[in-house]
Amino acid sequence: MTPYFFRFVVLFVSLFVACIAQADRPILVGGDLNYPPYEFLNEQGEPDGYNTELTRAIAEVMGMDVNIQLGSWDDMRSLLEQGKLDVLQGMAYSTGRTDKYDFSPAHALVHQSIFARKGTAKVNNLNELAGKEIIVQRAGVMHDFFINSGIDAKLILVDTHAAALRLLASGQYDYALVANLPGLYLGKELELSNITPVGRPFGANQYGYAVMKGNTDLLAQFSEGLAILKNTGRHQKIYDKWLGPLEQDGFPWKEVGLITGSISGILLVILGGIVVWNRMLTREVSRRTDELKQQQKQLMQADKMASLGILVSGVAHEINNPSSLLLLNLPVIQEFYSDAEEILEAHFQAHGDFYIAGLEYSRMRDEIPSMLQDMLTGAQKIRRIVNDLKDFARETPDDLKEPVDLNEILEVAIRLVDNTIRQSCNQFKVEYTQPLPYFYGSAQKIEQVIINLIVNACQALETSNQAINVRTFLKDEHHLCLEVWDQGKGIAPAHMARLCDPFFTTRREEGGTGLGLFISSKIVQEHGGSLVYESSSQGTKAILTFSVA
């Protein structure tokens, strides 16, 4: 055996062993350690976020073994270029980067925004950044952009978006250029209340997997896995989970919990006082004559707070839905129209249909107008519900000289208990007599009476298939009426005479206080009206009557 042949055998065996080792080791995937919600290290120090979950899903459907490593973005790019990483799971596409990297089809769109301290003027043109001190992420897409842009600005390089926003919030430098969604996310997470986006003069960047130039086999595996996830709808679910309505950050659940706890404490104190007052009632009848009016006023406020407690969950539900709709659609739809409509349409006409934000462009183009209208309707609904709730909770003087529109008050009351109605009844019908004359009184107090009647009707139903009918009408030329009729279990004859007695209730085990109808009857008496009930096994009808002004 010649020395040359021996060397050849050794070289062949070494290459064969290296190939086996390469085949057996997992695919090394890199990413940014602080780029939420796309990729970040969670509280346990483990990789998390949209990119991470997407990578694991691709590995599952393609049968790949992956090892995800997150670090500073500059280090991750260096490790990829040195061959110590195989792929980056999220990199913004730019023409300047195509010399070094190959990119998969985009799995998201990333918008870059200019952040500044509050009070700073809007930035409409990139030339306005000349001569300014600008914070950018080292080796990020904005760093690459300014290197080749020719704009004479001083760049301050940092490792993460969080570091850039902290520097800006501390009063240093003029602007920070970071990705819009991570910037907003980190601003809330870090409680940086003095910074805000002031411009977005950049187009949307396609955001996807990146490998070193020529590593097409590995890139094809990730592209194929991404296509499978898109076609099965799994990609959209992951996208919605992380980049849709970030509910844990969008709604202040902690504050709601504190407020709910405070209201519960107040209600417990009030109910405790009512129990004590009830026990003393028989011994203090002679003293109550002079105090009755003031005590009734306190009871009205107590009942109003109880009603607010019932409505809290419904109001939270009503506020959350429109807010979620806006958070889900606004980043894609508004920027789609403002930044890319003409370009995308031209591309569509020239090359046919394509994907954007995980959906076909032809579908997005047709659905955008209705999505915008849905968001506008949601915002209007939020404002209306909150305003109605503020008006209902506001304490008013005992002036009964206000002209009251019964139809208008009924509409507000139905909006406030809308969630209770929908949870209790599938058949709710309202009939308004138009026009209806005014009567004099307190609109807020009559609204409280109507809410009590509708809530009682909902609680009387035994199944959601039973109906509730509400109508306004003229009894004669001198009297107008509101009627609430439910198909519930009815009222026992023995209870009819006690309906308006204080503290009488058949629902004490379910939290009833027996004050709602008592207070309602007192309010109606103050207005010179009447409240009568008709009940049978087929339901109950409450008829509220007032004298025309």
C-alpha positions in Angstrom: 0.0 0.0 0.0 1.6 3.3 -1.1 1.7 6.4 1.1 -0.5 8.2 -1.4 -3.2 5.6 -1.3 -3.1 5.6 2.5 -3.5 9.4 2.6 -6.5 9.1 0.2 -8.2 6.6 2.5 -7.7 8.7 5.6 -9.1 11.8 3.8 -12.1 9.9 2.5 -12.9 8.5 5.9 -12.6 11.9 7.5 -15.0 13.5 5.0 -17.4 10.6 5.4 -17.4 11.0 9.2 -17.9 14.8 8.9 -20.9 14.3 6.6 -22.5 11.9 9.0 -21.9 14.3 11.9 -23.3 17.1 9.8 -26.4 15.0 9.0 -27.0 14.0 12.6 -26.7 17.4 14.3 -29.7 19.6 14.6 -30.3 22.7 12.4 -29.0 25.8 14.2 -31.5 28.6 14.0 -30.7 32.1 15.3 -32.7 35.2 16.3 -32.8 38.4 18.3 -33.0 38.0 22.1 -35.1 41.2 22.5 -37.4 41.7 19.5 -40.9 41.1 20.9 -43.4 40.0 19.9 -41.5 38.4 17.1 -38.7 36.7 19.1 -37.4 37.2 22.6 -36.3 35.3 25.8 -39.2 34.7 28.1 -39.1 34.9 31.9 -37.7 31.3 32.0 -34.8 32.4 29.7 -36.2 30.3 26.9 -36.8 31.4 23.2 -40.3 32.5 22.7 -42.5 34.7 20.3 -44.0 34.5 16.9 -40.8 33.5 15.0 -39.9 30.8 17.5 -43.4 29.2 17.5 -43.4 29.3 13.6 -40.0 27.7 13.4 -41.0 24.9 15.7 -44.2 24.3 13.7 -42.1 24.1 10.4 -39.7 21.7 12.1 -42.7 19.5 13.1 -44.3 19.3 9.7 -40.9 18.8 7.9 -39.5 16.3 10.4 -36.5 18.5 11.1 -34.5 18.7 14.4 -33.9 22.4 15.2 -31.9 24.2 18.0 -33.1 27.8 18.4 -30.5 30.2 19.8 -31.3 33.9 20.6 -28.6 36.6 21.2 -27.8 40.1 20.1 -28.7 40.7 16.5 -25.1 41.7 15.5 -23.7 38.5 17.0 -26.4 36.3 15.3 -25.5 37.8 11.9 -21.8 37.2 12.5 -22.4 33.6 13.6 -24.4 32.9 10.4 -21.7 34.4 8.3 -19.1 32.2 10.1 -21.1 29.1 9.5 -21.8 28.6 13.2 -25.6 29.1 12.5 -27.5 27.6 9.6 -30.5 30.0 9.4 -31.9 33.2 10.9 -35.7 32.9 11.6 -36.5 36.5 11.0 -34.7 39.0 8.8 -36.1 42.0 6.9 -35.5 41.7 3.2 -33.6 44.5 1.4 -31.9 44.5 -2.0 -28.6 45.4 -0.3 -28.7 42.2 1.7 -29.3 39.9 -1.3 -25.5 39.9 -2.0 -24.9 37.9 1.1 -28.2 36.2 1.9 -30.9 34.2 0.3 -34.5 34.8 1.7 -37.6 32.6 2.0 -41.1 33.9 1.1 -42.2 36.4 3.7 -44.1 35.2 6.7 -44.9 38.7 8.0 -44.5 42.4 7.1 -42.4 44.7 9.3 -42.8 48.5 9.3 -40.0 50.8 10.5 -41.0 53.9 12.5 -39.3 57.0 13.7 -39.8 57.4 17.5 -39.2 60.6 19.4 -40.0 62.2 22.7 -43.5 63.7 23.0 -43.8 67.2 21.6 -41.5 66.6 18.7 -42.8 67.6 15.3 -43.8 64.9 12.8 -41.2 63.7 10.3 -42.5 63.5 6.8 -39.3 63.2 4.8 -36.1 61.3 5.4 -34.1 64.4 4.5 -35.4 66.0 7.7 -33.1 63.5 9.6 -29.9 65.1 8.2 -27.7 66.5 11.0 -29.7 64.6 13.7 -28.4 62.1 16.2 -30.3 58.8 15.4 -30.3 55.6 17.5 -30.4 52.4 15.4 -29.8 48.7 16.2 -26.4 47.6 15.2 -26.5 45.4 12.0 -30.2 46.0 11.8 -32.0 46.9 8.6 -32.0 50.6 9.5 -28.3 50.5 10.1 -27.8 49.0 6.7 -30.1 51.6 5.2 -28.3 54.6 6.5 -24.9 53.2 5.5 -26.0 53.4 1.9 -28.5 56.2 2.0 -26.2 59.2 1.8 -28.1 61.0 4.5 -25.7 63.0 6.7 -26.9 61.8 10.2 -25.0 60.7 13.2 -25.8 57.1 14.0 -25.8 55.9 17.6 -25.5 52.1 17.6 -27.1 49.8 20.2 -27.6 46.1 20.5 -31.4 46.0 21.0 -34.6 47.9 20.3 -35.2 48.2 24.1 -31.8 49.9 24.5 -32.7 52.4 21.8 -36.0 53.3 23.3 -34.5 53.6 26.8 -31.8 56.0 25.6 -34.4 58.1 23.7 -36.8 58.2 26.8 -33.9 59.3 29.0 -33.5 62.5 27.0 -30.5 61.5 24.9 -30.3 62.0 21.1 -33.0 63.1 18.7 -34.7 60.0 17.2 -34.8 56.2 17.5 -35.5 54.2 14.3 -37.0 50.8 15.3 -39.6 48.4 14.0 -43.1 49.8 14.7 -44.8 46.8 16.5 -41.8 45.9 18.7 -41.4 49.7 19.4 -45.0 50.0 20.6 -44.8 46.7 22.5 -41.6 47.6 24.3 -42.8 51.2 25.0 -45.8 49.8 26.9 -43.8 46.9 28.5 -41.1 49.3 29.8 -43.6 52.1 30.7 -41.8 54.6 28.5 -44.7 57.1 28.5 -42.8 60.1 27.1 -42.0 58.6 23.6 -44.2 58.2 20.6 -44.0 57.4 16.8 -43.6 60.7 14.8 -43.1 59.3 11.3 -43.1 56.2 9.1 -41.5 57.3 5.8 -40.3 53.8 5.0 -42.2 51.1 3.0 -43.1 47.8 4.6 -40.2 45.2 4.7 -40.8 41.6 3.8 -39.8 39.5 6.9 -38.8 35.9 6.6 -36.1 33.2 7.0 -32.5 34.0 5.7 -29.5 31.7 5.0 -26.1 32.4 3.5 -26.0 32.8 -0.2 -26.1 29.4 -2.0 -27.6 27.4 0.9 -30.7 26.7 -1.2 -31.4 23.2 0.0 -31.9 24.3 3.6 -33.9 27.4 2.6 -36.2 25.2 0.4 -37.0 23.1 3.5 -38.1 26.1 5.5 -40.0 27.6 2.5 -41.8 24.3 1.9 -42.7 24.0 5.6 -44.0 27.6 5.6 -46.2 26.9 2.5 -47.7 23.9 4.3 -48.5 25.9 7.4 -50.1 28.7 5.2 -52.2 26.2 3.2 -53.5 24.4 6.4 -54.3 27.7 8.2 -51.8 27.0 11.0 -49.6 29.9 10.1 -52.6 32.3 10.3 -53.4 31.0 13.8 -49.8 31.6 15.0 -49.8 35.0 13.3 -53.1 36.0 15.0 -51.9 34.8 18.4 -48.7 36.9 18.4 -49.3 39.8 16.0 -53.1 40.2 16.2 -55.0 41.8 19.2 -52.3 41.6 21.9 -55.1 41.3 24.6 -52.9 40.9 27.6 -51.2 44.2 26.7 -54.3 45.9 25.1 -56.6 45.8 28.0 -55.7 46.8 31.7 -56.9 43.6 33.4 -55.0 44.4 36.6 -56.7 47.8 36.9 -60.1 46.2 36.2 -59.4 43.7 38.9 -58.6 46.4 41.4 -61.7 48.4 40.5 -63.9 45.3 40.7 -62.4 44.5 44.1 -63.1 48.0 45.3 -66.7 47.9 44.1 -67.2 44.5 45.8 -65.8 45.9 49.0 -68.1 49.0 48.8 -71.1 46.7 48.1 -70.3 44.5 51.1 -70.1 47.5 53.4 -73.4 48.9 52.0 -75.2 45.6 52.3 -73.9 45.1 55.8 -75.2 48.6 56.7 -78.6 47.7 55.1 -78.9 44.5 57.2 -78.1 46.5 60.4 -80.6 49.2 59.4 -83.3 46.6 58.7 -82.9 45.1 62.2 -83.2 48.5 63.8 -86.2 49.4 61.6 -88.9 48.2 64.0 -87.4 50.1 67.0 -87.0 53.4 65.2 -90.2 53.9 63.2 -91.0 57.1 65.1 -87.6 58.6 64.2 -87.7 57.6 60.6 -90.3 60.1 59.5 -87.8 63.0 59.4 -85.0 60.8 58.0 -86.9 58.9 55.3 -86.1 61.1 52.3 -82.4 61.2 53.0 -82.3 57.4 53.5 -84.1 56.8 50.3 -81.6 58.9 48.5 -78.8 56.8 49.9 -80.5 53.5 49.0 -80.9 54.8 45.4 -77.2 55.3 45.1 -76.5 51.9 46.7 -78.8 50.2 44.1 -77.1 52.1 41.3 -73.7 50.8 42.5 -75.2 47.3 42.6 -76.4 47.7 39.0 -73.0 48.9 38.0 -71.5 45.8 39.5 -73.9 43.6 37.4 -72.9 45.6 34.3 -69.1 45.5 34.8 -68.5 42.2 33.0 -70.8 43.2 30.1 -69.2 46.6 29.6 -65.7 45.0 29.7 -66.9 42.6 27.0 -68.3 45.4 24.9 -65.1 47.5 25.2 -62.8 44.5 24.5 -64.4 43.4 21.2 -64.1 46.7 19.2 -60.6 47.3 20.7 -59.5 43.8 19.6 -60.9 44.4 16.1 -59.0 47.6 15.7 -55.7 46.1 17.0 -56.1 43.1 14.7 -56.8 45.0 11.5 -55.4 48.5 11.8 -51.6 47.7 11.4 -52.2 45.8 8.1 -55.1 47.6 6.5 -54.1 51.3 7.1 -50.5 50.8 6.0 -51.7 48.6 3.1 -53.6 51.6 1.7 -51.3 54.4 2.7 -48.0 52.9 1.7 -48.5 50.2 -0.8 -51.8 50.4 -2.6 -50.6 51.7 -6.0 -47.4 49.5 -6.0 -49.3 46.4 -5.0 -52.0 47.0 -7.6 -49.4 47.5 -10.3 -47.6 44.3 -9.2 -50.9 42.4 -9.2 -51.8 43.6 -12.7 -48.4 42.6 -14.0 -47.7 39.3 -12.2 -51.0 38.0 -11.0 -52.1 37.2 -7.4 -49.6 36.9 -4.5 -49.6 36.6 -0.8 -49.4 39.6 1.6 -49.8 39.2 5.4 -50.6 35.5 4.8 -53.6 36.2 2.6 -54.1 36.5 -1.2 -53.8 40.1 -2.4 -57.1 39.8 -4.4 -58.9 38.9 -1.2 -57.3 41.7 0.9 -58.1 44.3 -1.8 -61.8 43.4 -1.7 -62.1 43.1 2.0 -60.3 46.3 3.1 -63.3 48.7 2.8 -65.5 46.6 5.0 -62.7 46.1 7.5 -62.2 49.8 7.8 -66.0 50.3 8.3 -66.0 47.6 11.0 -63.2 49.4 12.8 -65.0 52.7 12.6 -68.2 51.1 13.9 -66.3 49.5 16.8 -64.7 52.8 17.8 -68.1 54.5 17.8 -69.6 51.8 19.9 -66.8 52.1 22.5 -67.4 55.8 22.8 -71.2 55.5 23.1 -71.1 52.7 25.7 -68.5 54.5 27.9 -70.5 57.8 27.7 -73.7 56.1 28.6 -72.1 54.4 31.6 -70.6 57.7 32.8 -74.1 59.4 32.6 -75.7 56.5 34.4 -73.2 56.6 37.3 -73.4 60.4 37.7 -75.3 61.6 40.7 -77.9 64.2 39.9 -80.0 66.7 41.9 -83.7 66.1 42.7 -84.9 68.4 40.0 -87.9 66.8 38.2 -88.5 69.6 35.7 -86.4 68.2 32.9 -88.3 67.3 29.6 -87.8 63.5 29.2 -88.0 61.6 25.9 -89.1 58.0 26.9 -87.9 56.5 23.6 -84.4 58.0 24.0 -84.1 56.8 27.6 -85.2 53.3 26.6 -82.5 53.2 23.8 -79.7 54.2 26.3 -81.0 51.6 28.9 -80.9 48.8 26.3 -77.4 49.7 25.3 -76.2 49.5 28.9 -77.8 46.0 29.5 -77.1 44.7 26.0 -74.7 42.0 27.1 -77.1 40.8 29.8 -79.9 40.7 27.2 -77.9 38.7 24.7 -76.7 36.2 27.4 -80.3 35.6 28.6 -82.5 35.8 25.5 -82.4 35.0 21.8 -85.7 36.8 21.1 -85.6 40.4 22.2 -88.0 42.8 20.4 -88.4 46.6 20.8 -91.2 48.7 19.4 -91.0 52.5 19.5 -94.1 54.7 19.0 -93.0 57.8 17.0 -93.5 60.6 17.7 -93.9 60.3 21.5 -94.6 63.4 23.6 -92.4 64.4 26.5 -93.1 64.3 30.2 -91.3 66.2 33.0 -89.0 64.4 35.4 -85.4 63.1 35.8 -84.1 61.2 32.8 -81.4 59.5 34.8 -83.8 58.2 37.4 -86.3 56.9 34.8 -83.3 55.2 33.1 -82.6 53.4 36.3 -86.2 52.2 36.6 -86.2 50.8 33.0 -82.8 49.0 33.6 -84.3 47.3 36.7 -87.4 46.2 34.7 -85.3 44.8 31.8 -82.8 43.0 34.1 -85.7 41.5 36.1 -87.3 40.3 32.8 -84.0 38.6 31.8 -83.6 36.9 35.2 -87.2 35.6 35.0 -86.5 33.6 31.8 -85.9 29.9 32.2 -84.4 29.3 28.7 -82.8 31.5 26.2 -85.6 30.6 23.6 -88.2 32.5 25.6 -88.9 36.1 24.5 -88.8 39.6 25.9 -90.9 42.3 24.2 -90.5 46.0 25.1 -92.7 48.8 23.6 -93.6 52.4 24.1 -97.1 53.7 23.3 -99.7 56.3 24.0 -102.4 55.1 26.4 -104.5 58.1 25.6 -103.9 61.8 24.8 -102.9 62.5 28.4 -100.7 59.4 29.3 -97.8 57.6 27.7 -96.6 54.1 28.6 -93.7 51.7 28.5 -94.4 48.0 28.7 -91.9 45.2 29.4 -93.3 41.7 28.9 -91.3 38.5 29.4 -92.2 34.8 28.8 -90.6 33.7 32.0 -91.9 31.7 34.9 -94.3 34.4 36.2 -94.9 35.7 39.7 -96.7 33.6 42.4 -100.0 35.2 43.4 -98.8 35.3 47.0 -95.9 37.5 46.0 -97.7 40.1 43.8 -98.7 42.3 46.7 -95.2 42.4 48.1 -93.2 43.2 44.9 -92.5 46.8 46.0 -91.8 46.0 49.7 -88.2 46.9 50.7 -85.8 43.9 51.0 -88.4 41.5 49.6 -86.8 39.1 47.1 -87.1 35.5 45.9 -83.5 35.6 44.7 -81.6 36.3 47.9 -79.4 33.2 47.5 -78.3 34.5 44.1 -77.4 37.9 45.4 -80.7 39.7 45.2 -81.2 42.6 47.8 -85.0 43.3 47.3 -84.3 47.0 46.7 -84.6 47.3 42.9 -88.4 47.3 42.6 -88.9 49.2 45.9 -86.6 52.0 44.6 -88.2 51.9 41.2 -91.7 52.3 42.6 -90.5 55.3 44.7 -89.0 57.0 41.7 -92.2 56.5 39.7 -94.3 57.9 42.5 -92.0 61.0 42.6 -92.8 61.5 39.0 -96.6 61.2 39.5 -96.7 58.0 37.5 -97.7 54.4 38.1 -96.0 51.0 37.8 -98.3 47.9 37.7 -97.7 44.2 37.1 -99.7 41.5 35.3 -98.5 37.9 35.7 -99.5 34.4 34.8 -97.9 31.1 34.1 -97.0 32.4 30.6 -95.0 35.4 31.9 -95.1 38.8 33.5 -95.9 42.2 32.1 -94.7 45.5 33.8 -96.5 48.7 32.6 -94.9 52.0 33.4 -97.3 55.1 32.9 -96.5 58.9 33.0 -98.6 62.0 32.4 -97.9 63.9 29.2 -96.2 67.3 29.7 
